[in-house]
Amino acid sequence: MVVAVVLFSTSGLMIKLTTLGPLPLTAGRSLVAAAVLLVYLRRPTFTWSVAQIGGAFAFIGATVFFTAATQLTSAANAILLQFTAPIYVALFGAWFLHERIRRVDWLAMIAIGAGMTLCFAGGLTTEGLLGNIYASLSGISMAWLVLFLRKQKDGSPLETILLGSLIAGILGAPLILRSQPTPADWGIIAFLGVFQLGLPFILYASAIRYLDA
């Protein structure tokens, strides 16, 4: 899980460096991630359950909203607001997963929230209202992605990410060519698809079998 989180964290810098908008960038890196997951899974199993379909669209929401937020507001705002996700996981997890939230979990979230605020306080801004809204929606989407993946911990959590990647990639494919990516953009798409989505979600899907939401 720690390795997965380190890989996830590369997105902010790369998103800031690209000239692409949130939709073509999400589509491009999703197609690359789908290729990585297909190579790993070989024969994916789609159950078409509520958890799998819901998780796929939560994945799309988390990636699109975070990309848009990073481009429309400060990176500090985007990261801090997306990481409200654990609060939503805690609130809905007891009902959706029947996992009891312990006092130590709440204390840990408070400590992490305080630490992140101190780290990013210098970059926080009240500007970029739309970006802040997108970042908040990204946090909600990320929370439901965690809940849906945990719901399938003994089933097909990785296929959920594959399904979301395929939907996002296929629907957004025309936007990629219309945006006329530069060679640097293609490199960023490849990096994000492999190292920020594909590989970390393979690790993540394995880790959630042993960790609660």
C-alpha positions as semicolon CSV with decimal commas, in nm:
position;residue;x (nm);y (nm);z (nm)
1;M;0,000;0,000;0,000
2;V;0,284;0,240;0,083
3;V;0,448;0,176;-0,255
4;A;0,113;0,229;-0,428
5;V;0,065;0,562;-0,251
6;V;0,413;0,681;-0,349
7;L;0,333;0,602;-0,714
8;F;-0,009;0,770;-0,689
9;S;0,161;1,086;-0,562
10;T;0,344;1,147;-0,891
11;S;0,025;1,272;-1,058
12;G;0,029;1,632;-0,932
13;L;0,360;1,727;-1,092
14;M;0,289;1,551;-1,422
15;I;-0,058;1,706;-1,455
16;K;0,091;2,052;-1,404
17;L;0,351;1,988;-1,678
18;T;0,113;1,877;-1,954
19;T;-0,065;2,103;-2,204
20;L;-0,363;1,866;-2,226
21;G;-0,703;1,930;-2,068
22;P;-0,847;1,698;-1,801
23;L;-1,062;1,486;-2,035
24;P;-0,802;1,399;-2,302
25;L;-0,536;1,345;-2,035
26;T;-0,764;1,114;-1,838
27;A;-0,857;0,925;-2,154
28;G;-0,495;0,883;-2,261
29;R;-0,356;0,762;-1,933
30;S;-0,661;0,539;-1,882
31;L;-0,595;0,361;-2,212
32;V;-0,233;0,303;-2,113
33;A;-0,342;0,181;-1,769
34;A;-0,595;-0,054;-1,931
35;A;-0,315;-0,206;-2,142
36;V;-0,103;-0,262;-1,828
37;L;-0,393;-0,424;-1,644
38;L;-0,480;-0,647;-1,940
39;V;-0,121;-0,773;-1,956
40;Y;-0,133;-0,846;-1,582
41;L;-0,480;-1,003;-1,569
42;R;-0,461;-1,184;-1,907
43;R;-0,819;-1,309;-1,868
44;P;-1,018;-1,051;-1,673
45;T;-1,344;-1,154;-1,511
46;F;-1,624;-0,900;-1,534
47;T;-1,911;-0,972;-1,294
48;W;-2,112;-0,659;-1,386
49;S;-2,212;-0,631;-1,021
50;V;-2,326;-0,304;-0,865
51;A;-1,991;-0,279;-0,686
52;Q;-1,794;-0,332;-1,006
53;I;-1,991;-0,086;-1,218
54;G;-2,015;0,167;-0,935
55;G;-1,642;0,137;-0,871
56;A;-1,565;0,188;-1,240
57;F;-1,755;0,518;-1,250
58;A;-1,610;0,623;-0,914
59;F;-1,265;0,566;-1,067
60;I;-1,354;0,785;-1,365
61;G;-1,488;1,058;-1,135
62;A;-1,180;1,050;-0,911
63;T;-0,936;1,080;-1,203
64;V;-1,128;1,338;-1,407
65;F;-1,215;1,563;-1,114
66;F;-0,864;1,552;-0,968
67;T;-0,704;1,631;-1,304
68;A;-0,943;1,924;-1,357
69;A;-0,889;2,048;-1,001
70;T;-0,511;2,038;-1,034
71;Q;-0,533;2,254;-1,347
72;L;-0,789;2,501;-1,209
73;T;-0,669;2,557;-0,854
74;S;-0,344;2,527;-0,661
75;A;-0,191;2,182;-0,621
76;A;-0,217;2,230;-0,243
77;N;-0,593;2,289;-0,264
78;A;-0,643;1,992;-0,497
79;I;-0,446;1,750;-0,280
80;L;-0,590;1,868;0,052
81;L;-0,952;1,856;-0,068
82;Q;-0,911;1,518;-0,239
83;F;-0,774;1,377;0,083
84;T;-1,103;1,440;0,256
85;A;-1,179;1,093;0,113
86;P;-1,090;0,904;0,437
87;I;-1,361;1,100;0,619
88;Y;-1,624;0,983;0,371
89;V;-1,487;0,629;0,389
90;A;-1,522;0,638;0,766
91;L;-1,875;0,780;0,751
92;F;-2,009;0,539;0,489
93;G;-1,787;0,238;0,561
94;A;-1,976;0,125;0,870
95;W;-2,302;0,118;0,675
96;F;-2,173;-0,005;0,338
97;L;-1,903;-0,250;0,452
98;H;-2,004;-0,314;0,815
99;E;-1,651;-0,222;0,920
100;R;-1,640;-0,054;1,258
101;I;-1,438;0,266;1,273
102;R;-1,219;0,265;1,582
103;R;-1,129;0,566;1,791
104;V;-0,767;0,532;1,685
105;D;-0,877;0,563;1,320
106;W;-1,043;0,899;1,389
107;L;-0,737;1,017;1,582
108;A;-0,512;0,912;1,296
109;M;-0,724;1,103;1,043
110;I;-0,718;1,415;1,260
111;A;-0,339;1,392;1,289
112;I;-0,296;1,337;0,914
113;G;-0,533;1,624;0,834
114;A;-0,342;1,858;1,064
115;G;-0,009;1,747;0,918
116;M;-0,125;1,796;0,559
117;T;-0,265;2,140;0,642
118;L;0,070;2,243;0,789
119;C;0,257;2,104;0,486
120;F;0,038;2,275;0,227
121;A;-0,079;2,586;0,415
122;G;0,157;2,808;0,219
123;G;-0,003;2,706;-0,109
124;L;-0,367;2,722;-0,004
125;T;-0,578;2,986;-0,177
126;T;-0,941;3,098;-0,192
127;E;-0,912;3,147;-0,568
128;G;-1,017;2,886;-0,822
129;L;-1,363;2,809;-0,681
130;L;-1,450;2,568;-0,962
131;G;-1,121;2,386;-0,909
132;N;-1,194;2,357;-0,537
133;I;-1,538;2,212;-0,614
134;Y;-1,382;1,958;-0,851
135;A;-1,126;1,866;-0,585
136;S;-1,406;1,806;-0,331
137;L;-1,593;1,589;-0,583
138;S;-1,269;1,401;-0,645
139;G;-1,249;1,325;-0,273
140;I;-1,604;1,190;-0,268
141;S;-1,539;0,983;-0,581
142;M;-1,215;0,847;-0,436
143;A;-1,394;0,747;-0,117
144;W;-1,654;0,549;-0,307
145;L;-1,383;0,389;-0,519
146;V;-1,218;0,264;-0,199
147;L;-1,551;0,135;-0,065
148;F;-1,645;-0,042;-0,389
149;L;-1,299;-0,201;-0,423
150;R;-1,303;-0,318;-0,062
151;K;-1,652;-0,462;-0,122
152;Q;-1,493;-0,684;-0,387
153;K;-1,177;-0,769;-0,192
154;D;-1,223;-1,141;-0,256
155;G;-1,364;-1,093;-0,605
156;S;-1,249;-0,876;-0,891
157;P;-1,134;-0,534;-0,765
158;L;-0,875;-0,497;-1,039
159;E;-1,132;-0,559;-1,310
160;T;-1,321;-0,261;-1,169
161;I;-1,023;-0,037;-1,246
162;L;-0,987;-0,200;-1,588
163;L;-1,355;-0,138;-1,668
164;G;-1,330;0,226;-1,559
165;S;-1,011;0,272;-1,761
166;L;-1,168;0,124;-2,074
167;I;-1,482;0,339;-2,044
168;A;-1,281;0,658;-1,986
169;G;-1,032;0,574;-2,259
170;I;-1,280;0,478;-2,529
171;L;-1,517;0,770;-2,464
172;G;-1,235;1,021;-2,453
173;A;-1,019;0,882;-2,734
174;P;-1,141;1,135;-2,996
175;L;-1,045;1,419;-2,761
176;I;-0,684;1,300;-2,745
177;L;-0,614;1,346;-3,116
178;R;-0,819;1,668;-3,129
179;S;-0,596;1,813;-2,857
180;Q;-0,282;1,753;-3,068
181;P;-0,053;1,629;-2,787
182;T;0,313;1,724;-2,800
183;P;0,587;1,459;-2,764
184;A;0,618;1,565;-2,400
185;D;0,242;1,514;-2,353
186;W;0,267;1,161;-2,494
187;G;0,548;1,089;-2,251
188;I;0,339;1,217;-1,960
189;I;0,042;1,008;-2,074
190;A;0,262;0,698;-2,085
191;F;0,418;0,767;-1,746
192;L;0,086;0,834;-1,575
193;G;-0,079;0,532;-1,734
194;V;0,195;0,291;-1,626
195;F;0,332;0,430;-1,301
196;Q;0,047;0,642;-1,162
197;L;-0,251;0,418;-1,249
198;G;-0,161;0,074;-1,380
199;L;0,110;-0,052;-1,143
200;P;-0,012;0,117;-0,824
201;F;-0,366;-0,017;-0,867
202;I;-0,227;-0,368;-0,911
203;L;-0,057;-0,322;-0,573
204;Y;-0,363;-0,152;-0,426
205;A;-0,599;-0,433;-0,528
206;S;-0,371;-0,682;-0,352
207;A;-0,333;-0,469;-0,040
208;I;-0,705;-0,414;0,026
209;R;-0,749;-0,786;0,086
210;Y;-0,558;-0,744;0,410
211;L;-0,644;-0,387;0,514
212;D;-0,984;-0,248;0,607
213;A;-1,119;0,051;0,414
